[in-house]
Amino acid sequence: MNVRGEIAAKLFHAVIFQILWIALVISAGSHWSITVTIATPLIAALQLKLFRNTFTKSIVFVMLTVCIGMIMDTFLTLVGIIDPARNVIPFPFPPLWLIGLWIAFATFMKTTLTYLCDKPATQWCIGAIGGPLAYWSGARLGAIELHAHIILSLVVLALAWGCVCVVCFSLLKRLDTSVETGKAA
């Protein structure tokens, strides 16, 4: 694929991620949450199918990233940093819409951010800034509540997300041999 094609593909996947993020966050806690959450893995599978030669590894990566995210969100819920809107899954486990976000995020990592696999400082910064910003935005949209001490919430989220991003990128690099050469799969 030429450079223009690669940029267009990355832009396409970034737009899909943003659409999914908005749809999942806005539908959180509503009856639409289940519908949007069911649509998310189907859309992710279609995106990942474009990577025919690494489809199985991509699905494994998404599943492992979702597990990591569920563990982190369960812990953050237990210690009172976050309280997501829920409709089906009981406390303290992440609700379906939040699991959908992890599916969308992992797919976004695989389709768009593989060039960061050898840049752990950048990975950490992206997580430490993007994670708290996403949760804060979700709180402003009513999908999640943050701890009463907002600064404490944002600092804990920054630390957690910085670490989780480094772990997930490391996992992506190990599972995707094409990342080692710096080429998108």
N, C-alpha and C positions, 0 to 999 in steps of 0.2 A: 504494500500500500504506500502511495506517495505521501509526502508531508501534508499536503492539503487534505487528503483523505483521512489521515490520522487525526488531524486537528478537528475535522468535521465529525468524526466518530466520537472523539472525546467530548466535544461540545454536545452532541446528541445524548450521550450517556449522562452528562452533567445535568442537562435539562430534564431528562427522565427522573433522575434522583430528586431534583427539586420539586417536580410535580408530585412524586410519591410522598416526599416529606410533608408538603403542604396538605395533601389529601389525608394522610394518616393523622397528622396533628389536629387538623380541623375536625376530623370525624371521631377523635378520641372520646370515649365514653358514650357515644351515640349508637343507635342501631346500625348506622352506616359503617361503623368501625370494623365489624366482622366482614362486610362485603369488600371494603378497601383492603383489609388485611389478606383476604383470600386472593385478591387480584395481584397483590405485590409479588408473591413468589412466582406467579405465572409470568408476569412482566419480566422479573429477574431471570427466569429460565430462558425466555426468548432472547434477552440481551446476551446471556452467557452462551446460548446456542451459536451465536456469531463466532465464538471461539471454539470451533469444532474440535480442533486437535487437543484442547485441554478442558473440554466440557466436564468430564468426571472430576478432575482435580479442582475445577472452579466450584462445582457443587459442594465438594468436601470442604473447600475453604469457606464458602458461605455458611455451611452448617456449623463448622467449628467457631467461626466468628460470632454467629448467633448465640452459641453456647457461652462463649466468653462474655458477650454483652448481657445475656440473661443473668449470669453470675454477678457481674458488676452491678446491674440495676437492682437485683434482689438485695445485695449487700447495702447499696445506697438507700434502698427503701427501709431495710431493717434498722439502720442507724439514724433514720429520720432526715436524711439530706433531701430526698425526693419523695413525692407521693403522687404517682400517676393516676389519672382518671381510669377507672376500671369498669368493665362490664361483664366479663365472663370468668377470668382467672382470678382466684382469691389472693388476698394479701398473704405474703409479701412478694409474690412472684410478679414479673412484668406482665402487663396486659397484652392482648393480641396486637394492638396497634403499635406498641413499643417493640415487639418482636418483629413486626413488619418493617419498622425503621431499621432494625439491625440487618435484616435481609437486604434492604435497599442500600444501606451503607456498605456492606460487604461487597455487593455487586458493583457499586460505584468505585470502590477500591480496586477491584479486579479489572474493570473496564476502562478506568480513567487514570488511576494514580500509581500504576506499577513503576513508573519512572522514579518514584520516591523510595524504592526498596533498599537502596544503598545509602540513604540519608537519614539516619536515626535521629539526629538533632532536629531536622525539619519535620519528621514524623511526629516527634514529641510536641513540637510547637504547634503543629496543625491540630493535634488532639487537645492540647492545653488551651487553645484559643477557640477552636471550632466546637468542641464538646460543650463547654459551659454556655457558649453563645446559643447553641441549638436548644439546650434545656431552658435557658432564660427566655428565648423566643417562644418555646412551647408553653412556658408558664404564662407569658403575656397573652397567648391565645387560649388559655384555659385548659390545656391538655394535661398539665402537671403542676403540682405545687412544690415550691422549694422551701427549705428550712426557713424559719422566721428570720434568722440572721443571714441575709442574702449574701454577704461577703464570705461567710463561712461556707455556704453552699457552693459558691463559684470557685473558691480555692480548692475545696475537696474535689469538685468535678474536674477542675483543671489538672490536678495531680492524677486522678483516676484515668481520665481520658488520655492524658499524655502517655502514661504507661501502657494503657490498652492499645493505643495506636502503634506503639513500637512493637508490642507483642504480635499484633495482627499483621503488620507489614513483614515481620520476621517469618511468620507462618506462611504468608503469601509467597515470599521468596523461596522458602523450602519446598512448597508444593508446586510451584510453577517454574520449570526449568527455563522457559523463555525469558523470565525476568532476569536471570543471571546474565544473559547477553545484552540486556537493556532494551530488547525489542518486545513490543506488545504481541501477545499471543493471538 
